[in-house]
Amino acid sequence: MIHSTSLLHHNHHRFLFSFRSKPSLSDNSNSHSQSQSISFSKSLSLPSSSPPLSSCCRVARISTETLELSPPPPGFNFRREIARLTALRNKLAACNTLQDKLRVIDVDSRVRRFFGSSSRHRNTVLARLLSELRLDSFNLFLLKCLVAAGQEHVLCLSEIITQSGTRAMASGSVKSAFYALAKMIENMDSSNRNSGAGFGKTATGMGLEDHEIRDLNKLLETLAQIERFYDCIGGVIGYQITVLELIVQQLADRKNTNWSPHMHEVKECQILGIDAPTGLDLSENTEYASQAALWGIEGLPDLGEIYPLGGSADRLDLVDPNTGECLPAAMLPFCGRTLLEGLIRDLQAREFLYFKLYGKQCITPVAIMTSSAKNNHKHITSLCERLSWFGRGRSTFQLFEQPLVPVVGAEDGQWLVTKPFSPLSKPGGHGVIWKLAHDKGIFKWFFCQGRKGATVRQVSNVVAATDLTLLALAGIGLRQGKKLGFASCERISGATEGINVLMEKESSDGNWEYGISCIEYTEFDKFGITDGSLVPKSLQAEFPANTNILYVDLPSAELVGSSKNENSIPGMVLNTRKPIVYVDQFGRPCSVSGGRLECTMQNIADNYFNSYSSRCYNGVEDKLDTFIVYNERRRVTSSAKKKRRHGNKSLRQTPDGALLDMLRNAHDLLSPCDIKLPKIEADQNYVDSGPPFLILLHPALGPLWEVTRQKFYGGSISEGSELQIEVAEFFWRNVQLNGSLVIIAENVMGSMKIDESGQSILHNGQRCGRCKLQNVKVLNKGIDWSYGGNVYWKHDVHRSEVLQIILHGNAEFEATDVVLQGNHVFEVPDGYKLKIMPGSPGLAIQLDPIEQGMMDSGSWHWDYKIEGYHIKLELVES
């Protein structure tokens, strides 16, 4: 093992840090991956103490609350266990058939102890028991892998009662419970055996309940997923090896000792330095930023969209108020709609902009990675179906489900168990997305639709599509043929987010390697990156934030995902910083140090380093396959990741804080339009009160701010006011708002039409709703800010008065030179135009049908044209 003392250089400061690479994981791509069904006869109740399934079987049920599990053996030898499992993994990797693998794993010491017996007769009973279980060879292999990995406790029920009334406790030997069962089988009445009753709920009353059979079936499914997906590191055995290696690495880091020389395989890695990467600042180089955004719009037909939505989002603590069911982050109701709906709205706004510029319909294919955590996959599928796939067609979506992985205790790597056959499991991080996309054919699906690249964003980040950030990122990636791009910003010291870095390495052949990558916040200690709370000037703050907003070149990403080694699941980490809270198999609440094997999608960058024969200095970033763009933080990232706890004064990463950042963006957007708005102060000023105003604008008004600003000019929005605009064809001139104004169009960007397959498809620009406001004063009592039930980030508020304009179909509304005071609802039917003008006295209201020739295009519209690097709008009257 080469222990390199490396130089961290940044802003003329020089920092020394010590870096040791973690052990490598050998390529065991030959792990069994053949699909095999998992089935149990309904008439067969699986015995809880069968050798491959559990250590215990019971005839009657009794309380287990006072039962204590045996403590782990003192002085657990991690290195010895890793060596044993590594040898087993290597032998399994050399096997060509499943039967060969079974022969190899049967020789393992743990498997021999679990299934072996000093009595030949008992071996005969074991064989009979396995026959009764009707397990196929693959499922038997999985259970033996579980035992070989040292996790036989997953199969152990708390205790049994034998036919003679004696107990066999789980705290004793696992095998003793099986022997109790074997004795029970020997004493069974021969008539029962001859009657073909099966080893289920026989006349003696033995057997498992239906829910236990389901749990066992689910365990086998989980093991099968781990074995198949993690085949690149050795399946179930490789998963456990990796977990143990990471635990030992953490222990070594804490003690500042080197354990790696004891390992058989070490991945040599010499990192010479890390620095803050340079890149385009979209907020400063505005001309180039505008050009890059135009590249992104022009390239929209070459782009796909990828959403990693499989996370469990435990910190959000989202619960269905009606059913009490835990919900995934995608279902969070934010500003009147779920977070997933917000992602699609942002995408449709970019497609609407493409239509307005080029006159062509463009529907971007969307790949969504889900999981079974909190019924994530079911909820997302149901939402898409309920909203008719957002008017995009079912064929433009691909949902693919990531596997759940077991959570382990940090003390000894034991899988945490909530009940027999049920290890505590969570999604294994968004880094599985590349291999999973390859395994599930997602890349081929993109290629069939002519897509070359894709933008990636997470559902909790509600501002990622603000202004030109995403479009410029994708535009540069496409135009310059980059493999991977990051959208980044200033990092807040102490935040639970990683950093982007320019990394310099020396390869084994003596070449110099450079690339833009990232370091997760859980890995800062390894790189000597200090915590901002402990030093006057934190290194964390000097590096930009990793936001997980990415551009990926799809062919390059597929090469990584199909690589059949650990590169396909990049950035493997074991985050044990947060306590694992769960209820164990005895019904006791537990809080332990632990985690699960996670990987990070952004660390696919580690596969894209460029190699040079000599050392590079300034300007190396321009030559790399990876790149980075910057923007102001609130235009790049603001996340609704965690629930705000009562009494907590921090709004960071909460829905409350994300709403404030959206309102700050609205202020920045409209202020240059000569619209006077209240200033938004720091977060702490709104901890115990609502925001100073609410402004919610549909992204199709832009989404580029230079487009939106041409639709607004003049006027004011008073403190305590509310403005919601859900229409793209909109005109605002000298409007003074003091109260609530809500404009809702059914056809924001176009109308739905049924295609040949019977699906509703949104056709951009067709029969849009339209609204013009010129020299208008809106005065009403608006939101009741004193009402205690207001939840502003949900846009769930109580109003005393409101001016509401509802546009059905292609309806139009115009108000000119009027004061609209008090509570009003103007609902305009499809095919009509409502005009409000000064009357004598009061208001003159005129409702006329839209001329037949204008039904599709409307009586007016905004014409979009590209002039140089900018988009110019002209209002055209039909």
Long-range contacts (C-beta under 8 A, 24 or more apart in sequence): 1-258, 1-260, 1-261, 1-266, 1-268, 2-268, 2-270, 3-258, 4-270, 4-271, 4-272, 6-270, 6-271, 6-272, 6-273, 7-272, 7-273, 8-273, 8-274, 8-275, 8-527, 8-528, 8-539, 9-273, 9-275, 10-274, 10-275, 10-276, 10-539, 10-542, 10-543, 11-276, 11-542, 15-528, 15-539, 16-528, 17-527, 17-528, 17-529, 18-256, 18-528, 19-269, 19-271, 19-526, 19-527, 20-249, 20-252, 20-258, 20-260, 20-526, 21-260, 21-266, 21-267, 21-268, 21-269, 22-245, 22-246, 22-249, 22-260, 22-267, 23-245, 23-249, 23-260, 23-263, 23-265, 23-266, 23-267, 24-265, 24-266, 24-267, 24-566, 25-233, 25-234, 25-238, 25-241, 25-242, 25-245, 25-265, 25-565, 25-566, 26-86, 26-89, 26-90, 26-93, 26-233, 26-234, 26-265, 27-93, 27-232, 27-564, 27-565, 27-566, 28-89, 28-90, 28-92, 28-93, 28-231, 28-232, 28-233, 28-234, 28-235, 28-238, 29-93, 29-231, 29-232, 29-564, 29-565, 30-93, 30-94, 30-95, 30-96, 30-231, 31-92, 31-93, 31-227, 31-228, 31-230, 31-231, 31-234, 31-235, 31-238, 32-98, 32-101, 32-138, 32-141, 32-227, 32-228, 32-231, 32-235, 33-227, 33-228, 33-231, 34-98, 34-138, 36-136, 36-137, 36-138, 36-139, 36-224, 37-136, 38-139, 38-217, 38-220, 38-221, 38-224, 39-134, 40-134, 40-213, 40-216, 40-217, 41-134, 41-198, 41-200, 43-198, 43-200, 44-132, 44-133, 44-134, 44-198, 44-199, 44-200, 45-199, 45-200, 45-201, 45-206, 45-207, 45-208, 45-209, 45-213, 46-133, 46-200, 46-207, 46-208, 46-212, 46-213, 46-216, 47-129, 47-132, 47-133, 47-181, 47-199, 47-206, 47-207, 47-208, 48-157, 48-160, 48-208, 48-212, 48-420, 49-157, 49-160, 49-177, 49-178, 49-180, 49-181, 50-129, 50-130, 50-132, 50-133, 50-178, 50-181, 51-114, 51-115, 51-126, 51-129, 51-130, 51-178, 52-115, 52-130, 52-133, 52-135, 52-140, 52-143, 52-144, 52-147, 52-155, 53-133, 53-143, 53-155, 53-216, 53-421, 54-155, 54-156, 54-157, 54-177, 54-420, 54-421, 55-152, 55-153, 55-155, 55-156, 55-157, 55-170, 55-174, 55-175, 55-177, 55-178, 56-156, 56-157, 56-158, 56-159, 56-160, 56-168, 56-170, 56-177, 56-180, 56-181, 57-157, 57-160, 57-177, 57-180, 57-181, 57-184, 57-206, 58-157, 58-159, 58-160, 58-161, 59-160, 59-161, 59-162, 59-163, 59-184, 59-204, 59-205, 59-206, 60-161, 60-205, 62-159, 62-161, 64-158, 64-159, 64-585, 64-586, 65-586, 65-587, 65-588, 67-158, 67-159, 67-169, 67-170, 67-171, 67-586, 68-171, 69-153, 69-170, 69-171, 70-170, 70-171, 70-172, 72-411, 72-412, 72-414, 76-411, 76-412, 78-244, 78-247, 78-248, 78-251, 78-413, 79-248, 79-259, 79-262, 79-263, 81-150, 81-244, 81-413, 82-241, 82-244, 82-245, 82-248, 82-263, 83-263, 83-264, 84-108, 84-109, 85-148, 85-149, 85-237, 85-240, 85-241, 85-244, 86-241, 86-263, 86-264, 86-265, 88-148, 88-237, 89-234, 89-237, 89-238, 89-241, 92-234, 92-235, 92-237, 93-234, 98-137, 98-138, 98-141, 99-137, 101-141, 102-137, 102-140, 102-141, 102-144, 105-141, 105-144, 105-145, 105-148, 106-144, 108-144, 108-148, 110-147, 110-148, 110-150, 110-152, 111-144, 111-147, 111-148, 113-175, 114-147, 114-152, 114-174, 114-175, 115-144, 115-147, 117-175, 117-179, 122-179, 122-182, 125-182, 125-185, 125-186, 126-178, 126-182, 128-185, 129-181, 129-182, 129-185, 129-199, 132-198, 132-199, 133-199, 138-224, 139-220, 139-224, 142-220, 142-223, 142-224, 142-227, 142-236, 143-220, 143-223, 145-223, 145-227, 145-235, 145-236, 145-237, 146-223, 146-236, 148-237, 149-236, 149-237, 149-239, 149-240, 150-240, 150-413, 150-414, 151-240, 151-406, 151-414, 151-415, 151-423, 153-414, 153-415, 153-417, 154-219, 154-415, 154-417, 154-420, 154-421, 154-422, 154-423, 155-420, 155-421, 156-420, 157-420, 158-420, 158-585, 158-586, 163-187, 163-204, 212-420, 212-421, 215-419, 215-420, 215-421, 215-422, 216-421, 218-421, 218-422, 219-421, 219-422, 219-423, 222-403, 222-404, 222-406, 222-423, 222-425, 225-403, 225-404, 226-403, 226-405, 226-406, 229-403, 229-432, 229-435, 229-436, 229-439, 230-569, 232-435, 232-563, 232-564, 232-565, 232-566, 232-568, 232-569, 233-565, 233-566, 233-569, 239-405, 239-406, 239-597, 240-413, 242-572, 242-597, 243-408, 243-413, 243-574, 243-597, 244-413, 246-572, 246-573, 246-574, 246-597, 247-408, 247-410, 247-413, 247-574, 247-576, 250-410, 250-574, 250-576, 253-525, 253-526, 268-508, 269-505, 270-505, 270-506, 271-503, 271-504, 271-505, 272-504, 272-505, 272-506, 273-503, 273-504, 274-501, 274-502, 274-503, 274-504, 274-519, 274-527, 275-501, 275-502, 275-504, 276-500, 276-501, 276-502, 276-542, 276-543, 276-544, 277-500, 277-501, 277-502, 277-516, 277-544, 277-621, 277-628, 278-502, 278-621, 278-628, 279-488, 279-621, 279-627, 279-628, 279-629, 279-630, 280-472, 280-476, 280-629, 280-630, 281-629, 281-630, 281-631, 282-467, 282-468, 282-469, 282-472, 282-629, 282-630, 282-631, 283-630, 283-631, 283-632, 283-635, 287-869, 289-468, 289-472, 290-468, 290-706, 290-869, 290-870, 291-475, 291-869, 292-468, 292-471, 292-472, 292-473, 292-475, 292-476, 292-479, 292-629, 293-468, 293-471, 293-472, 293-475, 293-704, 294-475, 294-866, 294-869, 294-871, 295-472, 295-474, 295-475, 295-476, 295-478, 295-479, 296-468, 296-470, 296-471, 296-472, 296-473, 296-474, 296-475, 296-478, 297-350, 297-353, 297-354, 297-357, 297-471, 297-475, 298-475, 299-453, 299-474, 299-475, 299-478, 299-479, 300-350, 300-351, 300-354, 300-362, 300-364, 301-354, 301-362, 301-450, 302-450, 302-451, 302-452, 302-453, 302-478, 303-364, 303-451, 303-452, 303-453, 303-454, 303-455, 303-474, 303-478, 304-364, 304-365, 304-366, 304-367, 304-446, 304-449, 304-451, 304-453, 304-454, 304-455, 304-554, 305-347, 305-364, 305-365, 305-366, 305-367, 305-454, 305-455, 305-456, 306-366, 306-367, 306-368, 306-369, 306-433, 306-437, 306-454, 306-455, 306-456, 306-552, 307-340, 307-343, 307-366, 307-367, 307-368, 307-369, 307-456, 307-457, 307-458, 307-459, 308-369, 308-430, 308-433, 308-456, 308-458, 308-601, 309-340, 309-368, 309-369, 309-370, 309-376, 309-380, 309-459, 310-369, 310-370, 310-371, 310-373, 310-376, 310-401, 310-402, 310-427, 310-430, 311-371, 311-373, 311-427, 311-430, 312-371, 312-373, 312-374, 312-376, 312-426, 312-427, 313-374, 313-460, 313-641, 315-641, 315-642, 315-643, 316-460, 316-640, 316-641, 316-642, 316-643, 317-642, 317-643, 318-643, 325-374, 325-375, 326-374, 327-374, 327-379, 328-373, 328-374, 328-375, 328-376, 328-379, 328-380, 329-459, 329-460, 329-640, 329-641, 330-376, 330-379, 330-380, 330-383, 330-459, 331-379, 331-380, 331-383, 332-460, 332-640, 332-655, 333-794, 333-796, 334-462, 334-640, 334-655, 334-658, 334-659, 334-793, 334-794, 335-462, 335-659, 335-662, 335-696, 335-793, 335-794, 335-795, 336-696, 336-794, 336-795, 338-383, 339-459, 339-460, 339-462, 339-640, 340-380, 340-383, 340-459, 341-383, 341-387, 341-390, 342-462, 343-457, 343-459, 344-390, 344-392, 345-698, 345-699, 345-700, 346-464, 346-465, 346-470, 346-699, 346-703, 347-465, 348-390, 348-700, 348-749, 348-762, 349-465, 349-698, 349-699, 349-700, 349-702, 349-703, 349-749, 350-465, 350-470, 350-471, 350-703, 351-764, 352-700, 352-728, 352-749, 352-750, 352-764, 352-765, 353-700, 353-702, 353-703, 353-704, 353-707, 353-864, 355-764, 355-765, 356-764, 356-765, 356-862, 356-864, 357-864, 357-865, 357-866, 357-871, 361-763, 361-764, 363-392, 363-393, 363-396, 363-761, 364-396, 365-396, 365-397, 365-398, 365-445, 365-446, 365-449, 365-451, 366-392, 366-396, 366-397, 366-398, 367-397, 367-398, 367-399, 367-400, 367-437, 367-442, 367-445, 367-446, 367-454, 368-397, 368-398, 368-399, 368-400, 369-399, 369-400, 369-401, 369-402, 369-430, 369-432, 369-433, 369-436, 369-437, 370-399, 370-400, 370-401, 370-402, 371-401, 371-402, 371-403, 371-404, 371-427, 372-401, 372-404, 373-404, 373-426, 373-427, 377-401, 388-759, 388-760, 389-759, 390-762, 391-752, 391-760, 391-761, 391-762, 392-761, 392-762, 393-755, 393-757, 393-759, 393-761, 394-759, 398-440, 398-442, 398-445, 400-436, 400-437, 400-440, 400-442, 402-427, 402-428, 402-432, 402-433, 402-436, 403-427, 403-428, 403-432, 404-428, 405-596, 405-597, 406-596, 407-580, 407-582, 407-594, 407-595, 407-596, 408-574, 408-594, 408-595, 408-596, 409-580, 409-592, 409-593, 409-594, 410-574, 410-576, 410-592, 410-593, 410-594, 410-595, 411-592, 411-593, 416-580, 416-582, 416-584, 416-590, 416-592, 416-594, 417-584, 417-585, 418-582, 418-583, 418-584, 418-585, 419-585, 420-585, 422-585, 424-580, 424-582, 425-596, 426-596, 428-596, 428-597, 428-598, 428-599, 429-571, 429-573, 429-597, 429-598, 429-599, 429-600, 429-601, 430-458, 430-548, 430-599, 430-600, 430-601, 431-569, 431-570, 431-571, 431-572, 431-598, 431-599, 431-600, 431-601, 431-602, 431-603, 431-604, 432-569, 432-599, 433-601, 434-557, 434-560, 434-561, 434-568, 434-569, 434-570, 434-601, 434-604, 435-561, 435-562, 435-568, 435-569, 436-561, 437-557, 437-558, 437-561, 438-558, 438-561, 438-562, 438-568, 439-561, 443-554, 443-555, 443-557, 443-558, 443-561, 446-554, 447-554, 447-555, 451-554, 452-478, 452-553, 452-554, 452-555, 453-477, 453-478, 453-551, 453-552, 453-553, 453-554, 454-551, 454-552, 454-554, 454-557, 455-549, 455-550, 455-551, 456-548, 456-549, 456-550, 456-551, 456-552, 456-601, 457-548, 457-549, 457-550, 458-548, 458-639, 460-639, 460-640, 460-641, 461-547, 461-548, 461-549, 461-637, 461-638, 461-639, 462-638, 462-639, 462-640, 462-658, 462-662, 463-634, 463-635, 463-636, 463-637, 463-638, 463-658, 463-661, 463-662, 463-665, 464-547, 464-549, 464-636, 464-637, 465-699, 465-703, 466-634, 466-635, 466-636, 466-665, 466-703, 467-631, 467-635, 467-665, 467-669, 467-702, 467-703, 467-704, 467-705, 468-704, 468-705, 469-549, 469-629, 469-631, 469-635, 469-636, 470-549, 471-703, 471-704, 472-629, 473-549, 473-550, 473-551, 473-629, 474-551, 476-551, 476-627, 476-629, 477-551, 477-552, 477-553, 477-627, 478-551, 480-627, 481-553, 482-551, 482-553, 482-625, 482-626, 482-627, 483-552, 483-553, 483-556, 483-608, 483-625, 483-626, 484-516, 484-550, 484-551, 484-552, 484-553, 484-556, 484-604, 484-605, 484-608, 484-625, 484-626, 484-627, 485-550, 485-551, 485-552, 485-626, 485-627, 485-628, 485-629, 486-516, 486-518, 486-546, 486-547, 486-549, 486-550, 486-602, 486-605, 486-626, 486-627, 486-628, 486-629, 487-547, 487-549, 487-550, 487-628, 487-629, 487-630, 487-631, 487-636, 488-544, 488-545, 488-546, 488-547, 488-628, 488-629, 488-630, 488-636, 489-544, 489-545, 489-547, 489-630, 489-631, 489-632, 489-633, 489-635, 489-636, 489-637, 490-541, 490-544, 490-545, 490-632, 490-633, 491-540, 491-541, 491-543, 491-544, 491-545, 492-541, 492-545, 492-633, 492-652, 493-532, 493-533, 493-538, 493-540, 493-541, 494-531, 494-532, 494-533, 494-538, 494-540, 495-521, 495-545, 495-652, 495-653, 496-521, 496-653, 497-521, 497-545, 497-546, 497-547, 497-637, 498-523, 498-545, 498-546, 498-600, 498-602, 499-529, 499-540, 499-543, 499-544, 499-545, 499-546, 500-543, 500-544, 500-545, 500-546, 500-628, 501-543, 502-620, 502-621, 503-609, 505-609, 507-611, 511-611, 511-612, 511-613, 512-611, 512-612, 512-613, 512-614, 512-615, 512-616, 513-609, 513-610, 513-611, 513-612, 514-609, 514-610, 514-612, 514-616, 514-620, 514-624, 515-605, 515-606, 515-608, 515-609, 515-610, 515-624, 515-625, 515-626, 516-605, 516-621, 516-624, 516-626, 516-627, 516-628, 517-602, 517-603, 517-605, 517-606, 517-626, 518-546, 518-600, 518-602, 518-603, 518-605, 519-546, 520-546, 520-571, 520-573, 520-575, 520-600, 522-573, 522-575, 522-577, 523-573, 544-628, 544-630, 545-633, 545-636, 545-637, 546-602, 547-636, 547-637, 548-601, 548-602, 549-636, 549-637, 550-601, 550-602, 552-604, 556-608, 556-625, 557-604, 560-604, 560-607, 563-607, 567-606, 567-607, 569-599, 570-599, 570-600, 570-601, 570-603, 570-604, 570-605, 570-606, 570-607, 571-599, 571-600, 571-601, 571-602, 571-603, 571-606, 572-597, 572-598, 572-599, 573-597, 573-598, 573-599, 573-600, 574-598, 634-661, 634-664, 634-665, 635-665, 638-662, 640-793, 649-684, 649-687, 650-683, 651-683, 651-686, 651-687, 652-683, 655-793, 655-794, 656-686, 656-792, 656-793, 657-683, 658-793, 659-691, 659-792, 659-793, 660-686, 660-691, 662-696, 663-691, 663-692, 663-693, 663-694, 663-695, 666-695, 666-697, 667-695, 669-697, 669-705, 669-708, 669-709, 670-695, 670-709, 670-712, 670-717, 672-709, 673-709, 673-712, 673-713, 673-714, 674-713, 674-714, 674-715, 675-712, 675-713, 675-714, 675-715, 675-716, 675-717, 676-715, 676-716, 676-717, 677-716, 677-717, 678-717, 678-718, 678-719, 689-785, 690-785, 690-790, 690-792, 691-792, 692-719, 692-720, 693-717, 693-718, 693-719, 693-720, 693-721, 693-722, 693-723, 694-721, 694-722, 694-723, 694-724, 694-783, 694-792, 694-795, 694-797, 695-722, 695-723, 695-724, 696-723, 696-724, 696-725, 696-795, 697-723, 697-724, 697-725, 698-725, 698-726, 698-727, 698-728, 698-748, 700-728, 700-748, 700-749, 701-725, 701-728, 701-730, 704-871, 706-870, 706-871, 707-864, 707-871, 707-873, 710-862, 710-872, 710-873, 711-862, 711-873, 720-782, 720-783, 720-785, 721-782, 722-782, 722-783, 722-797, 722-799, 722-802, 724-795, 725-771, 727-768, 727-769, 727-770, 727-771, 727-807, 728-768, 729-768, 729-769, 729-770, 729-771, 729-858, 729-860, 729-861, 729-862, 730-770, 730-771, 730-772, 731-771, 731-772, 731-773, 731-774, 731-875, 732-773, 733-773, 733-774, 733-775, 734-774, 734-775, 734-776, 735-773, 735-774, 735-775, 735-776, 735-777, 735-778, 736-776, 736-777, 736-778, 737-778, 738-777, 738-778, 738-779, 738-780, 738-782, 739-778, 739-779, 739-780, 739-781, 739-782, 739-801, 739-802, 739-803, 740-780, 740-782, 740-783, 740-799, 740-801, 740-802, 740-803, 741-778, 741-802, 741-803, 741-805, 742-802, 742-803, 742-804, 742-805, 743-771, 743-804, 743-805, 743-807, 743-813, 744-804, 744-805, 744-806, 744-807, 745-769, 745-770, 745-771, 745-807, 745-811, 746-807, 746-808, 746-809, 746-830, 747-807, 747-809, 747-810, 751-809, 751-810, 765-857, 766-856, 767-809, 767-810, 767-855, 767-856, 767-858, 768-810, 768-858, 768-861, 769-807, 769-808, 769-809, 769-810, 769-811, 769-812, 770-807, 770-810, 770-811, 770-812, 770-813, 770-858, 770-859, 770-860, 770-861, 771-805, 771-807, 771-812, 771-813, 771-814, 772-812, 772-813, 772-814, 772-815, 772-816, 772-860, 773-814, 773-815, 774-814, 774-815, 774-816, 774-817, 775-816, 775-817, 775-818, 776-815, 776-816, 776-817, 776-818, 776-819, 776-820, 777-818, 777-819, 777-820, 777-821, 778-803, 778-820, 778-821, 779-819, 779-820, 779-821, 779-822, 780-821, 780-822, 780-823, 780-824, 810-850, 810-855, 810-856, 810-858, 812-850, 812-858, 812-859, 818-843, 831-855, 833-859, 854-878
